[in-house]
Amino acid sequence: FCSQQEHAYPADELMPLTCRGRVRGQEPSRGDVDDALGKLVYTGTEHLLTVVFQVLNKTKEFEEAVKKVIKDVNLDNDIVVSVFETNIRVLGGLLGGHSVAIMLKEKGEYMQWYNGELLHMAKELGYKLLPAFNTTSGLPYPRVNLKFGVRHPEARTGTETDTCTACAGTLILEFAALSRFTGTSIFEEYARKALDFIWEKRQRSSNLVGVTINIHTGDWVRKDSGVGAGIDSYYEYLLKAYVLLGDDSFLERFNTHYDAIMRYISQPPLLLDVHIHKPMLNARTWMDSLLAFFPGLQVLKGDIRPAIETHEMLYQVIKKHNFLPEAFTTDFRVHWAQHPLRPEFAESTYFLYKATGDPYYLEVGKTLIENLNKYARVPCGFAAMKDVRTGSHEDRMDSFFLAEMFKYLYLLFADKEDMIFDIEDYIFTTEAHLLPLWLSTTNQTISKKNTSTEYTELDDSNFDWTCPNTQILFPNDPMFAQSIREPLKNVVDKSCPRGISRAEESLGSGPKPPLRARDFMASNPEHLEILKKMGVSLIHLKDGRVQLVQHAVQAASSLDAEDGLRFMQEMIELSSQQQKEQQLPPRAVQIVSHPFFGRVVLTAGPAQFGMDLSKHKAGTRGFVATIKPYNGCSEITNPEAVKEKIALMQRGQCMFAEKARNIQKAGAIGGIVIDDNEGSSSDTAPLFQMAGDGKNTDDITIPMLFLFNKEGNIILDAIREYEAVEVLLSDKAKDRATIFKGKMIPNYIIDSNLEIENMDQKSSENDSHKPTSEEAPSESQDAGAVSEEPEGAGESSAVGDPDPLSPASADSASVSMADLDPHVPGAAEASAPEPACTPGDSQPQEQNTQTEANAKAHWDSTVQPMESILADWNEDIEAFEMMEKDEL
């Protein structure tokens, strides 16, 4: 928060690697992701409640933040924004801030000047969102221009036909609260109409809803259904609307949907998407991270057992990868490697602790905090993970990280006396803003019961447990939660064997697939006809590869669709086995010298020859040196500069293996090949893998890695700036305790969560939680191996995965790979965290210490005092004070 105020305010978001604000239009477009940016000071409005939570005495800071928002937030911008994101982030933040402001004002000590200014802003914003609801169905357009609405010639929106279910169904809490606070019923009316329409369009036989719906016709565009991206908060708001507004119809709708979820989607501990028309058939074989909110919703529902099971499964995935990947497969391999610091798992952890009182969940929260500090913390905040496998960062810190993550973690550990108000008097919105429960009896202008809707009679005694009491749930059994978790504690390491399909359960052993993957031949017309019957399409790509894609809805029957799914799974497994030797995961290049100290991590492409870094956990560490000739295609003419160093060379004019042999002969201990294509970047290109030259490469024993041009220039610029640059080549980024183990380390780069005297022990514990080097790559991956040839010969490209928030409706078995998008960080700083925002304190205080005689003595906290260590590193501290002037 301090960094956001210092470096980014009043921008929408903080960019923590480059220490500046993200302003829409001034940074490269990120597509739909930028629809969440509206020049509205999102972080400012979202952090209001978080400030109150962090420390008891932060009410003063809250008051100042309110004044800033009132003064700086402009709602009359000519800009197109997401209706969904603006509602949950900005409108929710204003209403939550208003709720706390009037509460503090009633206490008589703070906010005595407040006269509903945040509520007036919320009402203004509500009116600016209303034009989006100008459709025949009542479902809102996904985007609206804050100045010109939807239909205006200058609006630049209003042509969309589709929206996601969550986008249209996650409005009722904020809009109803706005109506109840102001007495203006139109907002609640519009939100209810949208919910009513989605309910009427549910698939009547399964009682499920799809992911995407046409806002004009009500037809389902994407007919897969789950509890993750695209649907998640629709279910959440049905139950919470009942809690906040007291309308039984919302509870009846939620119970009907919940019965369908537990009947079709829940396959404990997994939650797998299905087809709404064929709910016995899984729509995909992977899960996205947004479903991590669902255990928390199940707690509110009162269904504790499946909540514990799913939460424990997710925790095991986190322990394997340090963070929850954006998507992972049913056998817990990474499907999408990003992690934008999502808070849903922390939310469920908090609610499970509230329900069970089990201290186990405090340990879970402690793990989350340690991982954030160890792997995501950077000088100006916390950076999103671009790849959880390598530890590379993305210059991004979404506003929900401040609004939700820290709030739930604080509440998890807070005692009742730590709170300045009773949290039980409020309900959380999906963005963790608080709305008071007394709104249920204020300005009721809407009829509670929707008499036009019929509800299914459900035989489920668990429905009586909504808003549960722990005394009822766990009578005389404090080990209840542990008994449920115990069978799942090794589920990720052992992986889940594929169970018998529902068709096999209903038909005994079930028919075997008519075509096995190992027998398939793309040139056989009979095989192609069988694929068509199973809903499998064969696509010939321009680079000569063949891609298989299944659309279950195109299968001749449900049994044929299951045969197709089984065929695709076999093909994925077969492809993985056949290419196991060729498939290599990404590697990491970590700059460990001053002033970076391991904070800059670049994702690098591996080589199919030379040292296997996955088998050498320590990696290869050394100073870098540029070779002559720079292409490395002939004998090295400056061997004295290369010996015992890591050689830098340019791609092109000869084979990769030839470059490796030449630098190895010159005495190099490793090599980094930098792409010669100007401007190439891992942001836009798939992972590149260096292949051999078709000959035996056993003579090459040094590690070789590949960097795109943009990442390579980071190292080259560092050499020009600092001359001596030391890097670590490894299978994944190392924490600084591992990098500096056995060496002297300056006090200001020691993490606050790392005890000096236990450094060795902590490092070994951290290693025990890391994924093993033998971990199989994702089914959707194939880092297309490429042998570089003279004169720019062709190379295999790879097929990237779709955006995490818009997952494809069908999996494909092809020689393809996920978009491993490593970050290109800016200047990395390493400073001890400040306890508060103090203007002018951005540089370390001067240290008056005495120099130890032996400056080369090894780190030993029991022998060498901190003062002497700081003296040894005095030169580095002075250089650190100049970091703000660095352009890197």
N, C-alpha and C positions, 0 to 999 in steps of 0.2 A: 504493500500500500504506500509506504514511504517512497519507493522508487517510482510508482505510478504518479504520485503527486509531484515529484521532483523532475522526472524526465518526460512524462507523457501528457499530463493534464494540460488542456482539456480534451485531448484526443480520446477516441472511443476505447482504444486498447493500448497496452504497453507492449513494446517489442523488447524483450528482456536481454537479447544478445547484443543488440546495437544501442540499447539504452535510449530509445526515442519512442514517440507515440505513433500509432498506426492511424493515419488519417485517410479515409476513403478518397481515392482519386490521386493521391500523392504516392502511393505504393503500388507495385504491380498487382493487377487484378487476380484474385483467387477464385473467381467465378461466383457460384451461389453462396459460398462462405461469406463473402463480403456483403450479402444482403442483411446480415446482422449488424452492419455498421451504418449508422445514420447521422453521424456528426451530432450525437445526442449526449455525449459523455456517458456512455453505457456504464463504464466502470465506476464513474462518480455516483450514478444513481443506484447501482447495484451494491456498492460497498456500504451504503448508509447503515443498514442493520448490522453488517459485519463489524463495523467499528464499535458498536455498542457491546457486542458479544465478547470481543477479544480480551478486554480487561475491564474490571469493574469501574475504573475511574476514566473511561473513555467517553463519557457523556459530553464532556466539553468538546472533544474532537467531533462527535456526532453533530453537535450544534454548529460548529464551524463548517462541516461538510454540507449541512442543509443550506447554509447561507451561500456556499459556493455554487451548489446546484441551482438554487433560485436565481442567482446572478448570471450564470454562464450557459445554462442549457437553453438552446434555441430550437423550438419545435416547428418553426416555419421555414424549413429547408426545402429547396427544390431538389429532392433526392428520393430515389425509389428504395423502399425498405421492405423487409419481410414483415408481414402482419403478425405472424406467429412469434418471431424473435422480439419484435418491438413490444408486443403485449407482455410476454413473460419477463423480459429484462427491464424495459424502461417503465411501462405502466405499472408492472408489479413492484418495481423498485420505488416508484413515487408513492404508491399506496402503502407499501410496507413502511416507508419512511414517515408518512403521515400518521400511521398507526402508532409508531413509537413516539413521534413528536407530541401527539396529544396526550399520550400516557405520561411522558415526562413533564408536560405542562401541568397536568393534574396533580403531580407530586409536589409542585410548587417551587422547585429549586432551579430547574433549567427550562429553556424554551418559553419563557414567559412572554416574549415578543411574538411568538408564532401565531399566525392568524389564518391557517389553512392554505398557505401558499403552495405547498406540494400538491394538495388536493385540487387546487385550481389548475395547476399544470397538468395533472392527470386527466382532468375533465377536458381540457383543451386537446390533449393527445387522443383521448377517446373519440372526440368528434372528428379528428383527422383520420382515424382508422375506419370510421363508419362507411365511407364511400366504397370500401372493399366489399361490403355486404350487398351491393346492388346487383344481385343475381336472382334468377327465378327460383332457385333452390333454397336460397338463404345461406348457402356455403360461401365464405368469403373468397375473393381473389387472393392468391398467395402473396401478392405484392401491391403496394399502394404508394403513390407519390404524396409526401407529406404536405406539399404546397398545392398541387393540382388534382389530387385524388386519383381517379381511375380512368374516366371517360374523356377527360380534357385532352385536347390535341397535344399539349406539351407534357402530358403525364408520363409518357414513355413506358406505359404498362397498360394492363387491361385486355391483352390479347391471349393471356394464358387460359387454358381449358382445364387443367388438372391441379389438384392439391393433395397433400398427404392427409390421412385421417387425423393424425395428431395435430397438424397445422390448423384444421378446421374445428377440432374437438377440444382444444386446449385454451379456451377463452372464458369459460363460465365463471371461474373464481374471480379473476381480475375484473371482468365486466360487471358481474353481479355485485362485487364489493363497491365498484365505482357508483353503481345505481343506488346501493344502500347508503353509502356515505353522502351522496349528493341529493338523493330523492328524485333523480332523473331516471325513469324506468327503461328508456330506450336501449341502453347498453345491455342490460340483462335480457331484454326481449330478443335482441339480435343473437346473442350467444345461445340462448335456449333454442331458438329456431334452427340454428346450425346443428346443435346436438340432436334435436328431434329428427332432422332429416337423415343424419347418419344412422340413427337407431332404426328408422323405417327402412333404410336400404341395406341393413344387415342381411347376410345370407340366412334365410329362415330355417333351413334344415340343420345347419351347423351352429347358428347364432354367432358366427364370426364375422369380422369386417376385414376388408382388404387393406392394402397399404396406400394405394392411390385411387382417387375418385374424381370423376368428371364433375366440375362444379355447376354445369348447366343441365346435364341429363341425369346425373346420379349414377351412371354406369361405373362399375369398378374397372379401373384401368390396369392395376396390378392386383391380382387375385390371390396372392400369397398372404398369409396371416401369421403374426407372431406377437411377441410382447416387447420387441426391440424397436429399432429405428423406424420411424414413420407411423407407428401406432401407439407407442409406449404411454405417453401422457394423456391420451384419450381415455384409457382405462383408469388412470390415476385420478383424473378430474371427475369422472363419474362418481367414484367413492367419496372423494373429498368435497364434492358439491353437496352430497347428502350430509356430510359432517358439518359443513359451514352453513348451509341454507335450510337443513331440516326437511328437505323434500323427499318423501319416500320413493317417488318414481325413479330418482337417480340411483338409489340403493337397489331397487328391483332390476333396473337395467344392468347395473354392475354385477349383481349376483347371477343373472342370466349369462352374461359374457364370461364370468369367472368359471361357471360350471363348464362351459365349452372349452376354455383354456385348459382346465385341469383334465378334461376328457381327451383332448386331442393334442395340444401343444406341449403339455408337461409330460416329460419322460424322465423322471427323477434320476440324477440331479440335473438333467439337461432340459432346455426349453427350445424346441426346434420348430421352425416355421412349417406350416402346412398349407394346402390349397383349400380355400373356403368352400369349394364345391365338392372336393374330395378330401375331407379332413383326415382320413386315415393314411394319406400319402404325404410324406415329408417333401417340402418344396426345396430344401437345400440341406447341405451337410455341415454347415458352420453356423456360428452364433456371433452376434455383434455385441459390443461392450455396453450398449445402452440398456440392455436387459438387466444389467446389474441393479437397477432401481427396484426390480420386481419383488425381491425378498422383503424390502422395506414396506411395499404396498401390501404384501401378504400378512405382515405383522399387523398393520392397521386393520386388515380384514379379519385377523384372528386365526389364520391358518399357519401355525408356527412350524410344523414339521417340514413341509416342502420348502419353506423359507430358509430354514437352517441347512437343508441339503444343498440347495442351489448356491447359497452364500459360501458354504464350505468348498464346493467345487470351484467357484470363482477365486477363492482365496488360494487354493492350491495352484491355480494358473498364475496368480500374481507372484507367489513364492518362486515359481519356476522362471518367470521373465522379469521380475521386479515391478512391473506394471501390467495392467490388463490391456492386451493388444486390442485394437479397434475391432478385430474379428479373429476368431480362432475356430479350428475344426472340432468335430466331435471326438477326435482322438487327441485334442488339446495341442495341436501344432498351430503355429502362427499363420493366419490367413491374410490379414492386413496388419502391418507391423507398427503403425502409428499409435501414439497415445497422447491426446491433447489435454492431459491432466483432468480427465473427467471425474466428477465427484460422486457418481451414482453408487459406487461400491461403498464409499465412506458413509453415504446416506443410509444404506441398508445396514451397515455395521452399527450405526448409532441406534436405529430402531430395534435391532435385535438385542442390543444391550439393555435398552429400555424395557423390553418385553421379558427378558430372561434374567437380567441381573448377573449374567455369567461373566466373570472377569476375563474369560478367554477373549471376549470381544474388545477388551481394553488392550490386550496384547496385539490383536489384529490392527487396532488403531495405531499402536506404537510402531508396528512394522511399516504402515503407510507413511508415517511421519519420517522415519529413518530413511526410507527409500526416496522420498521427496528431497530431503536434505542432501543425501549422498549422490543422487543421480540427476536431479532436475534443477537444483539450486545453482544459479549463476549470479554474477555481480549485481545485476539490476532486477532480480526477481527470481521467478521459476520458469524455466523454458519447457515447452512441450517436447515430447520425445518423437523424433522423426522415425526412429527404428528402435524398438525395445531390445532387439537382439544385439545391436552394436553400441547402443547408448548415445547415438548421435542426436543432436538437438534441432529444434525448429524455432525460428525467431517469432514466437507466438505465446501469449499468455491471455487466454480468453477471460472475459469479465466474469464468467460463471465460476472460475477458479477462486476468485476472491469472495464472490457472493455465496458459494455453496461449500467448497472443500474445507476452508478454514472454519466456517461456521459449524459444520457438522462435527469436525474434529474437536473444536473447543467444547461443544455441548457434550460430546462423548466423555470427556474427562472432567467436566465441570460438576461441582457439587451444587446442591440447591442454594446454599448461601452465597455461591459465586454469582448468581443471577440477580439482576436488579428488578426483574419482574417474573411472574409465574408463566413459564413457557407453555403450560397446559391450557392457558386461556387463549391460545392462538393455534392456527393451522398453517403448515408450510405450503406455499405454492410449489410448482415444479422447479422454480428457480430459487427455492428456499427463502422467499420473502414471507413475512408473517402477516396474516390477516386475523383480526379478533373474532372470536366465536359469537360475540354479542350481535354481530351483523344479522344473525338469523332472525332476530326479532325487531329489526329496524327497517322502516320504510318498505314493508311488504306490499308490493303492488302487483305481484304476479301470482296467479293461481298455482297452488302447489302440485295438484294432481293432474296429470295428463290423461284425461279420461278416454282419449281416442286410441290409446295404446294398450295392447294386450300383453300380458307377461306370462311366461311359461311357469307352470307349477313345478317346483323343484324339490326333490326329496333330498335335502342336505341339511342335516342337523348342525353342521358347522356354520351355517348362516346365522345362527343365534349368537355366535361368538364375536361379532363385530365390536370393535373397541374393547379388547379382552382385558381381563384382570388376571395378573400373574398368579394370584392365589387359586384361581379356578383352573388355570392351565397346568400348573405344576404342583399339585398337592403333595407335600412330603417327599418330593423327588428333586433335589437340587441338581442331580446329575442328568436330568432329562435331555438337555441340549447336547451334552457330551455323548450320550448314548446314541444320538442320531448322527453326530459328526464322525464318530469312530470308524464306521465302515468306509468312509469317504476320504480318510486322511492321506491315502496313497493312490487315489483314483487317477491323478494326473500322471504320476510316474509309471503306473502300471498300464495306463490307458484303458479305455472302456472297450471290451470286446463287442463287436456288432451283435446286437440281440436278434432274436427271431422277429421277422417282420409281422405286422398285424395280419397280412394276408396269409402268412404261414400259420399263424395262430388259428385263424378261422378255417383254414383248409387242410389242417394236419401238417404234413411236411411241405405241402405247397408244390406247384410245378417248378421245375428247374428252368432257368433262362434258356431260350432256344439257341442263343448264340453266346459263347464265352469270349471274353476279351482276348485270350491267348490265341484263339482260332480266327480272329477277325482279319480279313484282307480287304483293303480299300478298293481293289480292282475286281472284287467278286460281286457281280450284279445281285446275286441272291442275298448276300450279306447286306448290301445296301437297302434292299427291300425290307429285310428284317429290321434294320435300324429305323427306317421310316415308320414301320408299324409300332415301334417302341417310342416314337416321338423324338428320335435322335437325328439331328441334321449333321451332314458332313460338309465342311467349308474348306476350300482350297485357298490358302493364303498366298500373297504375292511372292513371299520369300521361299515358296516351295513346301512349307509345312502344311499339315492337315489338322484342322481343329474340329472337335466333336462337341456339339451343344445339344443338351436335352431340354425340351419343353414338354412337360408331362401332359399339358392340356391338349397337345397334338397327338397323343398316343391313341391307338385304336380302342383300348379299354383300360380300366384301372389296373388290371393284372399286367397288361403290356407295359403300362407306365412303370410299374414296380420292377418289371424285368429290365426296362431301360435304365432305371436308377441303379440297379444292381450291376448292369453292364458298365455303366459309367464309373462306378466305384472300383470295379475290377480293372478297368482301363487306367484309372489314376494310379492304382497300386502297381500295376504292371509297368507303367511308364516310369514310376518312381524307382522300381527295382532295376529296370534296364539302364537308367541314367544315373544311378546312385554314385558311380565313380566319377561321372562328369559334373554332377551338381555340387556346387560348393556355396556355402553361405557367404554373405558379405564380411569383409574384414574392417578393421579400424586403424586409422593413423591418428595418433594422439600427440599433440605438441606438449612436451613436458618441461621444456626449458623456460627460463625467465623471459617474459613476465606471465607466461600462460599457465605453467604448472598443472597441466593435464586438463584444463578447462575447455580447450578447443579440441573437438573430436570430429574427424572427417570419415565418412563411410567410403571404403575403398573396394574396388573390384579385386577378386582373388585370381590366382594363377593355378593352372592345372599341373604345374611342375614346381620344383624347388621345395623348400621347407614347408611342411604343413603346420601352420600356426595354431590350429586347433589341438595339436598334440604337444605344443610347447607353450604351456600356460603363461610363462613369464614373458613370451614374445621376444622380439629383437629390438634393442634400444641402442641408439647411437646418434651422433651428430650427422647432419646431412651435408652433402657436397655435390656440386654440379660437375658433371664429367665433361671431358673434351675428347672427341667430338660429342656434341650434345645429343645426337641421335643414338650414340652407343653402338653403331653398326660396324665399327672397326676397332682396332687395338686402342685402348685408352692411353692418351698422351700425357695425362696428369695423374699417374698412379699414386704419387706421393700425397696428393690431396684427397684421394679416394680411399686409401688404405685404412681399414678398421672403421669405415664410415658407411652411411647409407647413401647410395648414389642416386642422384636425380637425373633423369634423362627424358628426352622427348620421344613421343610415339612417331613411328613412320620409318620407311625406307628399308626395313628389314624385319625379320621375325622377332617376336618377343624373346624366344629362347636364345637367339644369337646375342641379343643385348645382355641377357642374364649371364651368359658364359663370358662375355668380354669384361663385365664389371667384376665378376667373381675372380677372374684371372688377375685383375688389377688389385685385388685384396679387399674389395667391398664386402660388408657383412649383410647387406640387403640392398634392395633396389625399389625405387618408385618411378613408374612410367607415367608421365603427364601427357594428357591428350593434346594433339596438335591442332584440333579443330577449335578455332577461336570462339569463345563464348559458350562452349559446351558445358553442361551442368547436370548434376544428378537430380536437380529439380525437375528437369524436363526429359531426361533420358533414363532408360532402364539400366539396371546393374550390368556392368561390362566384365566379362570373364576372359582372361588371357589363356589361350590354348598353346600347346606345344607346336613344334615344327614338323610333326609326323615322324620324328625319329625318337630314339631312346633318350629321355631327358634325365635319367638317373644321376648323371654327372653334375647336375645343377643342385646345389645343397643350400643355397641362400634363399630367403623369402623374397618374393616379388609381389608388389601390389600396384594397382592402377588407379589413378585419380583423373577425373575430368578436368578440363582446362580451368574452370572457375575455382574448383577446390585446390588444384595445383598451384594456382597463383597466390593463394593464401600463404603457402609455405615459401614461395619465391619472394613475396613481399616481406615476409618475416625475416628472411635472410638479408635482404637489402637494408632492413631497419636495424636488426640486432646482430648480424653477421653469424654468430654461433647459435644455431637452432638445433635442439635435440628433440627427436621424435621416438615414439614407441610404436612398433608394428605388432599388432596382436589380433586375436580372433574376435575380441570385443573390447570396448573401452574399460579401463581399470579405474577404480576409485583411487583417490590420491594417497590413501593409507598404503595401498599395494604398491603404487608407483615409487613412493619414497621410503618404502620399508628398508630399514637398515641404513638410511641416509639422514643427514640433517635436513630439517624442513622448517621454514619460517612459520612463526606462530600465527600470522595473519591468514594463512591458507588452511589451517586445521579446521575441519568442520566442527560446529558446536556440538554435534551429536557424537563426536569421536573422542573418547578419553585418551590422553597421551600415554598414560601408563599401561593402557590395555590395547595399544595400537595393533600389536601382532595378533592378539587374540581376536579382535574385531575383524581384522582382515581375513583371518582364516574362517571365521563364521560367515562372512560375506561370500567367500568362495563356495562355501557349502550350499548356498542357495542359488548359485548361478546355474543356467542350463548347461548340460554336458555337451562337450564338443561333438559327440556322436549324434546329437539330436537331429532327427530327420527334418529336411526342409518341408515347407508347405506344399500340399498337393498342387497348388496353383502356381508353383514356382518352377522355373527352369532358367537359371541364369545362362542364357544362350552362349555357349562357348564360342569364341571367335579366334581364329588364327590370323594374325595380321600379316598381310602380304605387301610386297612392294607396289608402288604406284597406286596406293589407295584401293586395293582389291576389296571386294564386297565383304560384308560381315552380317551375321545373323542378328536381326532385331528381335525384340520380345514383345509379347502382348501384355499390356498393363491391365491391372484390375480396375473396376469402376470405383467411383467415389464412395467412401464408407457410408455416407448418409443416403446414397442412392444405390443400394446393392442390386446386382442383377438378379433376375428372377430365376435363373437357371445356372447351374455350374457347368463348366466345360472341361473336358479332358483333352488337353492339348499340350504341346511343348510350349508352355507359356509361363510367365512369371509375374509376381506381384511387383508393384512399383515401389522399390526400396528407395525412398526419397531422402537421402542424407542431407543434413543441414550444412549450410555454408555460414558459419558463425562470424560475428564481428569480433571486436576486441574483447578479450576475456579479462576480467578483473578478478582479483582474489582478495577480498577483505573480510575482516571479521564483521558479523552483522551488528548494526547499531541498534540499541534498545528503543530508540524513538526517533521521529523525524526532527532533527535539529538543523536548521539552516546553517550552512557554512561548515558542517562537520563531515563533508564528503571525503576528506583526506585523513590518513592516520595521524594520531598524535605523535609528537616527537618522543623518542625514547632516549633516556640518558642511561647508558649501560657501559660496562667495561668489557673490553675485548678479551676473550679467552686466548691463552697462549697458543694452544694447538687448534687452529681453525679447521683442521681436517679431521678432528675427532668424530667418531661415529655417534649417531643419535643415541642417547641413553638418558632417559628421564630421571633415573635414580642417581646419575653422576653429574650431568651437566645442567646447571640452572638455566631457567628461561632467559635471564638477563644476558648471559654470554651467547646464547643462541641468537638472540635478536641483534647482538653486536656483530656476530659473524655475518649476518644477513643485512647489515645496515645499508650496503650498497644497493641491494635489491629493493629495500624499502624506499630508498630515495628514487629509484627508477619507477617504482610502483606509483609514487606520487605524481609522476608525469604521464600516467596511463591515459588520462582524459584527452591528451593531445594526440594519441595514436590514431591513425586512420584505419588500422586493421579492424 
